[in-house]
């Protein structure tokens, strides 16, 4: 049986990379926010919580659209 040259193989690694790009930085910002909140720096913690929310919202829109292709 001859394979078609434009046939794509296993894309599990690419899908894992997209998921990491989608949730990794938002999770990192959230952890930094909780660390700053425990050190009584509430204004800086609030900024990181907002950054985590905005990054998650944008990444779910952009990367979620790409993940829908799979």
The first five atom37 places (N, CA, C, CB, O) and aatype in JSON, in Angstrom:
{
  "aatype": [20, 20, 20, 20, 20, 20, 20, 20, 20, 20, 20, 20, 20, 20, 20, 20, 20, 20, 20, 20, 20, 20, 20, 20, 20, 20, 20, 20, 20, 20, 20, 20, 20, 20, 20, 20, 20, 20, 20, 20, 20, 20, 20, 20, 20, 20, 20, 20, 20, 20, 20, 20, 20, 20, 20, 20, 20, 20, 20, 20, 20, 20, 20, 20, 20, 20, 20, 20, 20, 20],
  "atom_mask": [
    [1, 1, 1, 1, 1],
    [1, 1, 1, 1, 1],
    [1, 1, 1, 1, 1],
    [1, 1, 1, 1, 1],
    [1, 1, 1, 1, 1],
    [1, 1, 1, 1, 1],
    [1, 1, 1, 1, 1],
    [1, 1, 1, 1, 1],
    [1, 1, 1, 1, 1],
    [1, 1, 1, 1, 1],
    [1, 1, 1, 1, 1],
    [1, 1, 1, 1, 1],
    [1, 1, 1, 1, 1],
    [1, 1, 1, 1, 1],
    [1, 1, 1, 1, 1],
    [1, 1, 1, 1, 1],
    [1, 1, 1, 1, 1],
    [1, 1, 1, 1, 1],
    [1, 1, 1, 1, 1],
    [1, 1, 1, 1, 1],
    [1, 1, 1, 1, 1],
    [1, 1, 1, 1, 1],
    [1, 1, 1, 1, 1],
    [1, 1, 1, 1, 1],
    [1, 1, 1, 1, 1],
    [1, 1, 1, 1, 1],
    [1, 1, 1, 1, 1],
    [1, 1, 1, 1, 1],
    [1, 1, 1, 1, 1],
    [1, 1, 1, 1, 1],
    [1, 1, 1, 1, 1],
    [1, 1, 1, 1, 1],
    [1, 1, 1, 1, 1],
    [1, 1, 1, 1, 1],
    [1, 1, 1, 1, 1],
    [1, 1, 1, 1, 1],
    [1, 1, 1, 1, 1],
    [1, 1, 1, 1, 1],
    [1, 1, 1, 1, 1],
    [1, 1, 1, 1, 1],
    [1, 1, 1, 1, 1],
    [1, 1, 1, 1, 1],
    [1, 1, 1, 1, 1],
    [1, 1, 1, 1, 1],
    [1, 1, 1, 1, 1],
    [1, 1, 1, 1, 1],
    [1, 1, 1, 1, 1],
    [1, 1, 1, 1, 1],
    [1, 1, 1, 1, 1],
    [1, 1, 1, 1, 1],
    [1, 1, 1, 1, 1],
    [1, 1, 1, 1, 1],
    [1, 1, 1, 1, 1],
    [1, 1, 1, 1, 1],
    [1, 1, 1, 1, 1],
    [1, 1, 1, 1, 1],
    [1, 1, 1, 1, 1],
    [1, 1, 1, 1, 1],
    [1, 1, 1, 1, 1],
    [1, 1, 1, 1, 1],
    [1, 1, 1, 1, 1],
    [1, 1, 1, 1, 1],
    [1, 1, 1, 1, 1],
    [1, 1, 1, 1, 1],
    [1, 1, 1, 1, 1],
    [1, 1, 1, 1, 1],
    [1, 1, 1, 1, 1],
    [1, 1, 1, 1, 1],
    [1, 1, 1, 1, 1],
    [1, 1, 1, 1, 1]
  ],
  "atom_positions": [
    [[0.85, -1.18, 0.0], [0.0, 0.0, 0.0], [0.9, 1.24, 0.0], [-0.97, 0.0, 1.23], [1.81, 1.36, 0.82]],
    [[0.64, 2.13, -0.89], [1.44, 3.33, -1.03], [0.82, 4.46, -0.19], [1.56, 3.74, -2.52], [-0.39, 4.67, -0.22]],
    [[1.66, 5.19, 0.54], [1.15, 6.3, 1.34], [1.14, 7.57, 0.53], [1.99, 6.49, 2.62], [1.96, 7.76, -0.37]],
    [[0.22, 8.42, 0.85], [0.11, 9.7, 0.18], [1.13, 10.65, 0.83], [-1.35, 10.27, 0.28], [1.18, 10.72, 2.05]],
    [[1.92, 11.38, 0.06], [3.0, 12.19, 0.65], [2.5, 13.32, 1.55], [3.84, 12.77, -0.45], [3.24, 13.75, 2.43]],
    [[1.3, 13.81, 1.37], [0.82, 14.91, 2.2], [0.0, 14.41, 3.39], [-0.01, 15.87, 1.37], [-0.65, 15.2, 4.07]],
    [[0.04, 13.13, 3.64], [-0.66, 12.56, 4.78], [0.11, 12.88, 6.06], [-0.85, 11.03, 4.6], [1.33, 12.68, 6.13]],
    [[-0.59, 13.37, 7.07], [0.03, 13.78, 8.32], [-0.02, 12.62, 9.3], [-0.66, 15.04, 8.91], [-1.02, 11.91, 9.37]],
    [[1.05, 12.44, 10.05], [1.12, 11.36, 11.03], [0.5, 11.76, 12.37], [2.57, 10.93, 11.24], [-0.55, 12.4, 12.42]],
    [[1.16, 11.39, 13.43], [0.68, 11.62, 14.78], [0.92, 13.07, 15.19], [1.38, 10.66, 15.77], [2.04, 13.57, 15.09]],
    [[-0.13, 13.75, 15.65], [-0.03, 15.15, 16.04], [-0.21, 15.35, 17.54], [-1.06, 15.97, 15.3], [-0.58, 16.44, 17.98]],
    [[0.04, 14.32, 18.34], [-0.16, 14.44, 19.79], [0.79, 15.45, 20.41], [0.03, 13.09, 20.46], [0.39, 16.2, 21.3]],
    [[2.02, 15.49, 19.95], [2.98, 16.44, 20.49], [2.59, 17.87, 20.18], [4.35, 16.16, 19.95], [2.75, 18.75, 21.03]],
    [[2.11, 18.12, 19.0], [1.67, 19.46, 18.62], [0.46, 19.89, 19.44], [1.34, 19.52, 17.13], [0.36, 21.04, 19.85]],
    [[-0.45, 18.96, 19.67], [-1.63, 19.27, 20.47], [-1.25, 19.57, 21.92], [-2.64, 18.11, 20.42], [-1.82, 20.47, 22.53]],
    [[-0.29, 18.82, 22.47], [0.19, 19.08, 23.83], [0.88, 20.45, 23.9], [1.17, 17.97, 24.28], [0.72, 21.16, 24.9]],
    [[1.62, 20.82, 22.87], [2.27, 22.13, 22.85], [1.24, 23.26, 22.81], [3.21, 22.23, 21.63], [1.41, 24.27, 23.49]],
    [[0.2, 23.09, 22.04], [-0.85, 24.11, 21.98], [-1.55, 24.24, 23.33], [-1.88, 23.77, 20.88], [-1.85, 25.35, 23.77]],
    [[-1.8, 23.12, 23.99], [-2.41, 23.17, 25.32], [-1.49, 23.85, 26.33], [-2.76, 21.76, 25.81], [-1.95, 24.61, 27.19]],
    [[-0.19, 23.58, 26.23], [0.76, 24.24, 27.13], [0.8, 25.75, 26.89], [2.17, 23.64, 26.96], [0.86, 26.53, 27.84]],
    [[0.77, 26.15, 25.63], [0.76, 27.58, 25.31], [-0.54, 28.22, 25.77], [0.96, 27.8, 23.79], [-0.56, 29.39, 26.16]],
    [[-1.63, 27.45, 25.73], [-2.93, 27.97, 26.13], [-3.02, 28.19, 27.64], [-4.02, 27.02, 25.69], [-3.48, 29.24, 28.08]],
    [[-2.57, 27.22, 28.43], [-2.8, 27.28, 29.87], [-1.54, 27.55, 30.69], [-3.41, 26.0, 30.33], [-1.64, 27.94, 31.86]],
    [[-0.35, 27.36, 30.12], [0.89, 27.52, 30.87], [1.12, 28.91, 31.44], [2.03, 27.16, 30.01], [1.26, 29.05, 32.65]],
    [[1.17, 29.95, 30.61], [1.43, 31.29, 31.15], [0.32, 31.79, 32.08], [1.6, 32.27, 30.0], [0.6, 32.47, 33.07]],
    [[-0.93, 31.46, 31.77], [-2.02, 31.88, 32.65], [-1.88, 31.23, 34.03], [-3.39, 31.53, 32.03], [-2.11, 31.88, 35.05]],
    [[-1.51, 29.97, 34.05], [-1.3, 29.28, 35.32], [-0.1, 29.86, 36.06], [-1.11, 27.78, 35.08], [-0.14, 30.0, 37.28]],
    [[0.95, 30.2, 35.34], [2.12, 30.82, 35.96], [1.78, 32.18, 36.55], [3.26, 30.97, 34.92], [2.19, 32.49, 37.67]],
    [[1.03, 33.0, 35.83], [0.59, 34.3, 36.36], [-0.28, 34.13, 37.6], [-0.17, 35.09, 35.28], [-0.18, 34.91, 38.54]],
    [[-1.13, 33.12, 37.6], [-2.0, 32.86, 38.74], [-1.18, 32.45, 39.97], [-3.01, 31.76, 38.4], [-1.46, 32.91, 41.08]],
    [[-0.18, 31.61, 39.79], [0.67, 31.2, 40.9], [1.46, 32.38, 41.44], [1.64, 30.07, 40.46], [1.59, 32.54, 42.65]],
    [[2.0, 33.21, 40.54], [2.73, 34.41, 40.99], [1.79, 35.34, 41.74], [3.36, 35.16, 39.78], [2.19, 35.94, 42.74]],
    [[0.56, 35.47, 41.29], [-0.42, 36.3, 41.98], [-0.7, 35.81, 43.39], [-1.69, 36.36, 41.2], [-0.79, 36.6, 44.32]],
    [[-0.85, 34.49, 43.55], [-1.1, 33.95, 44.89], [0.12, 34.12, 45.8], [-1.47, 32.46, 44.8], [-0.03, 34.37, 47.0]],
    [[1.33, 34.0, 45.24], [2.54, 34.21, 46.04], [2.62, 35.66, 46.5], [3.81, 33.82, 45.23], [2.93, 35.93, 47.66]],
    [[2.35, 36.6, 45.6], [2.39, 38.01, 45.97], [1.29, 38.36, 46.96], [2.28, 38.89, 44.73], [1.48, 39.21, 47.83]],
    [[0.15, 37.71, 46.83], [-0.96, 37.97, 47.76], [-0.61, 37.49, 49.17], [-2.24, 37.28, 47.27], [-0.98, 38.13, 50.16]],
    [[0.11, 36.37, 49.24], [0.49, 35.87, 50.56], [1.56, 36.75, 51.21], [1.0, 34.43, 50.46], [1.73, 36.73, 52.43]],
    [[2.29, 37.51, 50.39], [3.31, 38.43, 50.92], [2.76, 39.84, 51.14], [4.51, 38.49, 49.98], [3.52, 40.79, 51.28]],
    [[1.45, 39.97, 51.16], [0.75, 41.22, 51.45], [1.0, 42.31, 50.41], [1.17, 41.73, 52.79], [0.95, 43.49, 50.73]],
    [[1.25, 41.92, 49.17], [1.37, 42.88, 48.06], [0.13, 42.74, 47.21], [2.68, 42.64, 47.21], [0.17, 42.18, 46.11]],
    [[-0.98, 43.26, 47.72], [-2.29, 43.01, 47.1], [-2.45, 43.69, 45.74], [-3.38, 43.49, 48.03], [-3.11, 43.15, 44.86]],
    [[-1.85, 44.87, 45.56], [-2.0, 45.56, 44.28], [-1.27, 44.81, 43.16], [-1.47, 46.99, 44.38], [-1.8, 44.66, 42.06]],
    [[-0.07, 44.35, 43.44], [0.68, 43.59, 42.45], [-0.01, 42.25, 42.18], [2.13, 43.36, 42.92], [-0.04, 41.79, 41.04]],
    [[-0.56, 41.63, 43.22], [-1.27, 40.36, 43.04], [-2.49, 40.54, 42.16], [-1.68, 39.77, 44.41], [-2.79, 39.7, 41.32]],
    [[-3.2, 41.65, 42.36], [-4.39, 41.92, 41.55], [-4.02, 42.08, 40.07], [-5.11, 43.18, 42.05], [-4.75, 41.64, 39.19]],
    [[-2.89, 42.71, 39.81], [-2.43, 42.89, 38.43], [-2.14, 41.54, 37.79], [-1.18, 43.79, 38.38], [-2.49, 41.31, 36.63]],
    [[-1.5, 40.63, 38.54], [-1.2, 39.31, 37.98], [-2.46, 38.48, 37.8], [-0.23, 38.57, 38.89], [-2.54, 37.7, 36.85]],
    [[-3.45, 38.64, 38.68], [-4.72, 37.94, 38.48], [-5.42, 38.42, 37.21], [-5.64, 38.13, 39.7], [-5.98, 37.63, 36.46]],
    [[-5.38, 39.73, 36.98], [-5.99, 40.28, 35.78], [-5.23, 39.81, 34.54], [-6.01, 41.83, 35.85], [-5.85, 39.47, 33.53]],
    [[-3.9, 39.8, 34.6], [-3.11, 39.31, 33.48], [-3.42, 37.84, 33.18], [-1.62, 39.47, 33.77], [-3.51, 37.45, 32.02]],
    [[-3.58, 37.04, 34.22], [-3.91, 35.62, 34.03], [-5.26, 35.48, 33.35], [-3.9, 34.88, 35.38], [-5.42, 34.66, 32.44]],
    [[-6.24, 36.27, 33.77], [-7.57, 36.2, 33.16], [-7.57, 36.65, 31.71], [-8.54, 37.03, 33.95], [-8.19, 36.01, 30.86]],
    [[-6.89, 37.74, 31.43], [-6.84, 38.25, 30.06], [-6.09, 37.28, 29.15], [-6.17, 39.63, 30.01], [-6.53, 37.02, 28.03]],
    [[-4.95, 36.74, 29.64], [-4.21, 35.79, 28.82], [-5.04, 34.55, 28.54], [-2.9, 35.41, 29.51], [-5.05, 34.04, 27.42]],
    [[-5.75, 34.06, 29.55], [-6.58, 32.87, 29.36], [-7.7, 33.14, 28.37], [-7.16, 32.4, 30.7], [-8.0, 32.3, 27.53]],
    [[-8.33, 34.3, 28.48], [-9.41, 34.65, 27.57], [-8.92, 34.73, 26.12], [-10.05, 35.97, 27.99], [-9.57, 34.22, 25.21]],
    [[-7.8, 35.38, 25.91], [-7.26, 35.52, 24.55], [-6.76, 34.18, 24.02], [-6.13, 36.56, 24.53], [-7.0, 33.84, 22.87]],
    [[-6.07, 33.41, 24.87], [-5.53, 32.14, 24.39], [-6.63, 31.14, 24.1], [-4.57, 31.57, 25.4], [-6.48, 30.33, 23.18]],
    [[-7.71, 31.15, 24.85], [-8.81, 30.25, 24.54], [-9.48, 30.63, 23.23], [-9.84, 30.25, 25.66], [-10.04, 29.78, 22.54]],
    [[-9.41, 31.9, 22.87], [-9.97, 32.32, 21.6], [-9.09, 31.96, 20.43], [-10.22, 33.79, 21.61], [-9.56, 31.41, 19.43]],
    [[-7.79, 32.28, 20.54], [-6.86, 32.04, 19.43], [-6.46, 30.57, 19.35], [-5.61, 32.91, 19.58], [-6.66, 29.92, 18.32]],
    [[-5.91, 30.05, 20.44], [-5.44, 28.65, 20.41], [-6.62, 27.68, 20.42], [-4.53, 28.37, 21.62], [-6.52, 26.57, 19.89]],
    [[-7.71, 28.1, 21.01], [-8.9, 27.25, 20.98], [-9.43, 27.09, 19.57], [-9.99, 27.81, 21.87], [-9.94, 26.03, 19.2]],
    [[-9.3, 28.15, 18.77], [-9.68, 28.05, 17.37], [-8.76, 27.12, 16.61], [-9.68, 29.42, 16.72], [-9.2, 26.38, 15.73]],
    [[-7.47, 27.15, 16.94], [-6.53, 26.23, 16.32], [-6.76, 24.8, 16.78], [-5.1, 26.65, 16.62], [-6.63, 23.87, 15.99]],
    [[-7.1, 24.61, 18.05], [-7.33, 23.26, 18.57], [-8.61, 22.67, 17.98], [-7.41, 23.28, 20.11], [-8.75, 21.45, 17.91]],
    [[-9.52, 23.51, 17.55], [-10.73, 23.02, 16.92], [-10.48, 22.36, 15.58], [-11.7, 24.14, 16.76], [-11.3, 21.58, 15.08]],
    [[-9.33, 22.7, 14.99], [-8.97, 22.1, 13.71], [-8.64, 20.63, 13.88], [-7.78, 22.84, 13.09], [-8.9, 19.83, 12.98]],
    [[-8.06, 20.26, 15.03], [-7.69, 18.88, 15.26], [-8.93, 18.09, 15.51], [-6.7, 18.74, 16.41], [-8.85, 16.88, 15.73]]
  ]
}
